[in-house]
């Protein structure tokens, strides 16, 4: 069974940083995209960032561009989301997702596998 195991969430103050991790287990993915989405209370799930696993191409939502960085380790086993200059509006549950296709997509409906989510809370 495929699982995406997320970690790294927490409670921080505005301006602080967090680094989220996502490690797939249960199978090895090739030619895929890993992305992060987030969902705040009473809001729709929204796209945050994505990385094309083999090519390393990245894409960001405008709301996080220049503050967040998505990357992967050299062994290509774990994905990360480095979040700097956090704002209260970044407060949400953050989900890791995998798309079994090499092309980045920003719609959550395109993604095949999802993690359980990790909570990020940013106080003002």
SULNORLIN-V646663 format. One record per backbone hydrogen bond with DSSP energy under -0.5 kcal/mol. NH is the residue of the N-H (numbers start at 1). CO is the residue of the C=O. E is the energy in kcal/mol with one decimal. If there is no record, write none. Layout:
# SULNORLIN-V646663
NH/CO/E + NH/CO/E
This chain:
# SULNORLIN-V646663
3/25/-2.7 + 5/3/-0.6 + 5/23/-2.4 + 6/4/-0.7 + 7/21/-1.7 + 10/119/-0.9 + 12/10/-0.5 + 12/121/-2.8 + 14/123/-2.4 + 15/86/-3.0 + 16/13/-2.3 + 18/83/-2.2 + 20/81/-2.6 + 21/7/-2.8 + 22/79/-2.4 + 23/5/-2.2 + 24/22/-0.5 + 24/77/-0.6 + 25/3/-2.8 + 29/27/-0.5 + 33/99/-2.4 + 34/51/-2.4 + 35/97/-2.8 + 36/49/-2.9 + 37/95/-2.6 + 38/46/-2.6 + 39/93/-2.1 + 43/40/-2.0 + 46/38/-3.4 + 48/36/-2.5 + 49/36/-1.5 + 50/59/-2.2 + 51/34/-2.7 + 52/57/-3.1 + 53/32/-2.4 + 53/51/-0.7 + 56/52/-2.9 + 59/50/-1.9 + 61/48/-2.8 + 64/61/-1.5 + 65/61/-1.2 + 67/64/-2.3 + 68/64/-2.3 + 69/82/-2.5 + 71/80/-1.7 + 73/78/-2.0 + 76/73/-1.9 + 79/22/-2.9 + 80/71/-3.1 + 81/20/-2.2 + 82/69/-3.2 + 83/18/-3.5 + 83/81/-0.6 + 84/67/-2.1 + 84/82/-0.6 + 85/15/-0.6 + 86/16/-2.3 + 90/87/-2.2 + 91/88/-1.8 + 92/120/-2.0 + 93/39/-2.4 + 94/92/-0.6 + 94/118/-3.0 + 95/37/-3.0 + 97/35/-2.4 + 98/113/-2.0 + 99/33/-2.7 + 101/99/-2.1 + 110/107/-1.6 + 111/108/-1.1 + 112/98/-2.0 + 113/98/-1.9 + 115/96/-2.4 + 116/4/-0.6 + 118/94/-2.1 + 120/92/-2.7 + 121/10/-2.8 + 123/12/-3.0 + 123/121/-0.6
